[in-house]
Amino acid sequence: MGKARILVLDDEEIVLRSLVAFLKIEGHEVYGVETIAEATEIVNTRPLDLVLSDVYMPDGTGFKLLETVRKTHPNLAFVLITGYGTIEDAVQAIQCGATNYITKPLVDSEIRLVVEQTLRRNQLKEETEALREVAHQEFNVGSILCRDPEMMKVVKMVQTIADTRTTVLITGESGTGKTMLARAMHFNSAWADGPFVELSCGALSESLLESELFGHEAGAFTGAAHRKKGKFEAADGGTIFLDEIATASPSLQVKLLRVIQDSSLERVGGTETIRVNVRIILATNVDLAREVEQGRFREDLYYRINVVPIPVPPLRERRDDIPLLVEHFLEKHAARLDKQVTGVTPAALEALTTYDWPGNVRELENVVERGVLLAAGEEIDFADLAPQVARSFAEARPSAPKTDEIRPLKEALAGPEREIIQRALESAGGNRNVAAKLLGVNRSTLFNKMRRLDLIGTCLDG
């Protein structure tokens, strides 16, 4: 498991020496002391992973030392040792914040297990902190890529309400990034260190969804052998995100309304009222107002969750954001797939920008990922695009071949690419260097394309 830095405190010299010797043989860095005063000094001056302390010392108790340590080092593992093990002492140790409690005579295997558990706990804590930091960076509101005015309003709204407990309803088509916005609200709030729990209401049957959300007691239904806490309890102190809320059944809507209004619930099959402190964010891709009119969604619940509606525009209405998103997804998947793909050809980018994206941002990411995977060179080209994107672009251009013509994709798309390069050369006065800059490619890439498209001779030297 690695090497630990351990402080051992015991007033019995033989016990102290043998424990220090054993831990050093195990490969750990060990400090052995016989008084609370010495232990306090070590704790305040040396980095430690674990304190092993006897309870009864000449100048105080291990409980007192534990109390002092918890004030300055709340995450330091602390194990109390005593030769007078009682249930009362064990309970007091845990109540005071001890990580564990062991009794004399000490057994090597037990000490070894305590150290291993401490190292494993520290490792998990470090990994959790690292993951939390990644989440903070990935879902920082400032990192949301957009330049479209309507999308910028959405981001501003997220920033404004992130640090409140207000219930939020995010609306928009599938794939527009509703989950991303919910995570951004959580990780930019005062409860960012709390849990973020998400659940798609449309993915489960009514009975399973109720159990998942509220938990159940043992014997509540066939197969419920043990008590289970639900998602609301798991999200206590943090955020719960419920997607596809329109699919919730009428009975479930009643229970959701109670949680939102009273912050309380009962598990399925239970009678105990459980209070939760949870920030609730909901999302839907349907018109809830129409669902209310048609009697499929409770009016009182609708008005309760529609306090702060955030409508997310579809990607086809924010085309200015597409180049930013393409660049982001390209970098992401090129790194993940370990491919040296650094750009997109101008014609391919034009096709991506003009496509209507019925699957929105999710579909765009999938198309870019496919392009990175298939790209033979440093750029995603027409031939690397998903068929629906290339076909839509070809059909939209008068010079493009009809969709029922059986022609290779690269041949069908060569015309539009040729036109784009010609326009760039005309704007650059025939200067290849200037044209390459206008197209966002290097000079050699442009030359290769010009040679393939029989455009050599239409430019000046440069």
N, C-alpha and C positions, 0 to 999 in steps of 0.2 A: 504493500500500500504506500510505501514511502517513509520518509523520516519525519518524526514529530518533535516539537519543542515542548518539553514537559517540565513542570514544576512539581516537585514532590515535597510535601510538608508532613512531618511526623516527629514527635518528641521522643520516640523509642529509637535509640541509635541503631540497634541491630536490624530493626524493621526498615529504617530509612536506608541504611547501607545496602541491604540485600535488594530492596526495591530499585534503588538507583543503579546498582550493578546489573540487575536483570534487564532493565530498560536500555542501558548502554549496550549490552550484548545484543539486544534486539536491533541496535543501530540508530537509536534516538539520541537527541541532544537533551541532556537531563541536568536540572538544577535541584539539589537536595538541601533543604533548610529545616531548622528545628523550632522556629518561632514565627508567630503571626507577623511581627515587625519585619523580619527578613523576607517573608513571603510577599508582603505588601510592596516592599522596595523592588523585588524582582518583577512583580506584575506591572509596576509602573515604569520600569526601565528596559525590560526585555520583551521582544515579540514572543508570544506563547500560543500553542495550540490547545494545551490541556493543563489543568491543575488537578492534582491528586492530593487531597487534604484530609488529614485526620480530623475528627470532630473536636476532641477535647485536648487543648494545648495549654501550656503553663501561663501564657499571656493572653488567652482568649479562646474562642471556639471557631471551628470551621464555618459555622453558620454566620458568625460575624464577618469573617473574611469573605465569605460568599456574598453577603450583603454589600460589602465595600466594592468587591470586584464587579458586581452587576451594575453599579452606578457608573463606572468608568469603562468597563469592557463587557457590554451586555451580551455579546455573542461568543465569549470565551467559554469553551467546554469546561465544566467544573464537576468533579466526582468526589463525593464525600466518603471517607473510610472510617469505620469505627469498630471497636471490639465489643460494643454493647448494642448490637443490632436489635432494634425494636420496630414495630409497625409505626409507632408514633414518630420515631426519628426519621424513618423513611418518608412518611407523609410530610413532615416538616421540611426535609431536604428538598423534595420536589416542589413544595409550595414556595420555598425560598428561591427557586430557580436553578437547582442542581440538575445537571444533565443525567446523572446516574447516582447510585448509592450501593456500595459494596461493604461487606463485613470481613473482619479478620477471623481466622487466619487467611491471609491472601493466597490465592492460587494463581500460578503463572498463567494458565490458560485463560482465567478470568481477566487478569490484567491485560493480557495480549488482546482479548476481545474488546475491552474497553477502549484501548488505543486505536484498534482498527476501526471501531465504530466512530470514533472522533475524527479520524482522518477521512473516512468516507463521508461523514457529515460535512466536514469543511470543504471537501471536494465538490459535493453537491451544491453547497452554498455558493462557491465560486462560480460553478457552471450556471446556476440560477441567476446570479448577479450579471454574468456575461450575457446571458440570453435576454435579461431584462434591459440591459444597456442597448443591445442590438434592436430590441423592440422599440425602445425610446427613439432611437435614431431613424429606424425604418418608418415608424408611424408618426414622426414629428409633423405637425401641421405645416410647418415651413417647407417640408420636403415634398408636399403634394405638387405634382407637375401640372401647371396650367398657365395659360395666358389669356384664355377666353374670359370675357367680362362676366358672364353668368356663372361660370365655374369659380371664378375668383370671389364672387359673392357667397357661394357655398362655403368656400374655405374660410372666409371672414366670419361667417355664421358659426362654423365649427369652433373657431378660435374664441368667439364671444361666449359660447355656452359650455365650452369644455369643462370649466371648473365649477359647474353648478350641478345640482341634483335633479334638475328638471327632466321630466320624461321627454324623450325625443322620438319623432317619427321621421324616418328617412324614406323617401319615395323615389322611384325611378325604375327604368327597365332593368331586366336581368343583365348582369355584367357591367353595370355602370360604375361600380366601386363603392357600393353601400357598406359592405363589410369593412373596407379600408377606412372609410370615414368614421365608422363606429369605433374602430381601434384607435384612430387618431384622437377621438374625443376622450377615450379612456386614458391613453398614455400621455396626454397633455393635461391631465387633471390632477387634483390633489390626492386622488385615489389610485394613481398609477402603479403604486407598489402592491395594491390589492389585486385579486384575481380578475381576469377577463374571461368570462364564460359565454360561449356562443352556441346557439342551437337553431337549426332550421325546422320550423314547425311543420313544413310540408313533407319532411322526410320520414315521419313516423305516423303510425296509426293513432287514433284518438286515445286509446287506453295506454299505449306505450308513451305517448307524449305527456300525458298527465303524470305518469310515474316518473318520467325523466325530469320534469319540471319541479314537481312537489315532493318526490320521493315516496316511499311506501313503508308500511310496517310489515313485519313478518306475518305471513298468513293472510295478507290483504287480498290476494288472488292466487290462482294456481301457479305454482313456480316461485312464489315470493317466500323463499325459505328464510331470508334474513332482512332485517331493517336496512333500508337504503336511503341515504340523503339525496335530495334532488338538486337540480341545477341552481335553484334560487339559494339554497343553503350553501352550496359550493361557492357562489358568487358573493357571499356575505362580506361586506367591507370593500367591495369592488363594483364591477359592472357586469350586467347580463345583457346579451344582445340576442334578440329573438327575430330571426328572419322569416319571411313569408307568413306574417302574422294573420293575414286574411284567411288562411286555411284552418285556423283554430275553430273548433266546434263551439256551438252556443254554450254548452256547459263549461267548457274550458275558459271561454271568454268571461264568464261570471267569476271564476276563480282568479283570473288575471286581474280583473277589475278590483277585487278585494286586496290583492297584493299591492297594486299600485296605490290604492287609497289608504290602506291601513298598515302596510308593510308587515303583514302577517299571513300565515297559511297553516293548513294541516296536511300531513302526509296522507296518502291514499290508505284508507283503512284505519286511520288514527284519529284521536280526539284531542290530542295535545296541540295547543296553539303555539306556533313557533314564529318568533319575530325575526325579521331580516333587515339589514341595512344595505340596500342594493340600489345602484343607479340603473335605470331601465332604459334601453335603447331598442326601438323596434324598427322593422323595415318591411316594405311591401312593394311588389311590382304591379299591383292592380289599383284601381281607383276605389278607395275605401268609402268615399262619399256615395258612390253609386251602389256599393255593396250594402250600405246602410239603407238606401232608398228601396232596394230590392229585398230587404229583410234578412240578409245573410250575415250581417255584422251588427252588433249591438250599438245603438246610438250613444248610450252613456259611456261605453268604453271608447268609442271613436273620439268623442269630445275630450275624454280624459287623456288619451295618448296624443292627440293632435295639438298639444300645447305649443310645441315648437316644431312645425313641419319643415323639413329640409328637402326640397325637390332637386334631384340630381339630373342634369340634362343628359340626353343620350349623346354618344360620341359624334353622330352625324351633325349635331347642332353645335359642336365645338371643334371644328376641323383644324383650327389654329393650334390645338393641343396635340394633334397627331404626330407631327415631327418630333416634339419633345418626348412623347411616350415611346415612339419607335426607337429613338436613341437610347432611352433608359432600358427598354426591354432587350435591345441588341447587346448592350454592355453586360446586362445581367446574365443572359443565356450564353453569350460568347465565353464568359468566364466560367460558367457552370459546365459547358460542354468542351472547354479547353480548345476553342477554335479561334484562329486569328482573323476574325471578321470584324471590321472596324467601321463599315458604312453601308449605305444603300445607294444604288445607282439612281440618278435623277428620275428616270422613267419609272422605276419601281416605286420610288417615293411618291411620284405623282399618282400612280395607281392606288397606293395605300391611302393617300389623302382624299381622293375622290370617291372611294368606296363608301357605301352607306352604313356598314358595320351593324347589322341586326343583332349581333352578339356583343356589341359595344367593346369596352376596354378588354374584357376577357378574351374575346375573339381576336382582337388586335395582338395581344400578347402571344396567343397560340400561333398566329400567322408569322410573327417575327421569330418565334422559337423555331418553327419549321424552316424559315428562310435561313437562319443561322446554321441549322443542321445540314441543309442541302447545299449551301453556298460552296462553290468550288474555289473561289478566290477570296479576296479581302472584302468584297461587297456582296450584298444580297441583290440578285438580278431578277429580271422578269421570270425567268425559268424557275426561280426558287420560290415564287409566290404561290399561295394556295390557289387552287383552280377557280374558286368562286370570285376571288379578287381580280385575277388576271382576266377572267371571262367578262366580268362586269365592266372593266376598263376598256377592253377591246370592243365590246358592244356599244359603248357610249361614244366611240369615235367614228365619224363617217368613213374614214379611210380604213377602218379595221375590218378584217374578214368577218363574214357571218358566222354565227356560233355553230351552224350545222355543217360548215365546211370542215373537213378533217384535215387539219394542218398541224404540224409541230408547234407547240406553244412558243418556242423561241422565235420561230419564223413569223408567227402571227403577230408577235409583239415587237418585232424589229422595226416596223414602220413608225410607231409612236416614238420609239427611242431615237430613231434617226431624225425625226422632226425636232425633238427637244434639243439634240446636239446641234443641229443646223441653226436653230434660233439662237443658241448660246454663241455660236461662232459669228453669226451676223451681228449680235450685240457687241461682241468683242472686236469687231472689225477684222475678223479672220485671225486674230492673235490667239494661238493655242494656249499659251500660259494664262491669259486673261479668261478665256473660255473655261479652262479647267477650274479656275477659282470661282467663277460664276456657278458652275455645276457642283462644286464641293468635292471634286476628285483630284487626284494628282495627275501630272502631265502624261506619264506613261500609260495610266489607265485610259485617259481620253484618247491617246494615240492608238492604243490597241482596239478600242471601240470604233474609232474612225476607219481604221484599216478593215475591220470586219464588216462595217457598213458601207464600204467603198466611198469614204468621204475624204480620203487623202488628196491633197491638191486644192482643197477649199480653204486653206488657212495660210497665214504668213508664218515665217520663222519666228520663234520666240519661246 
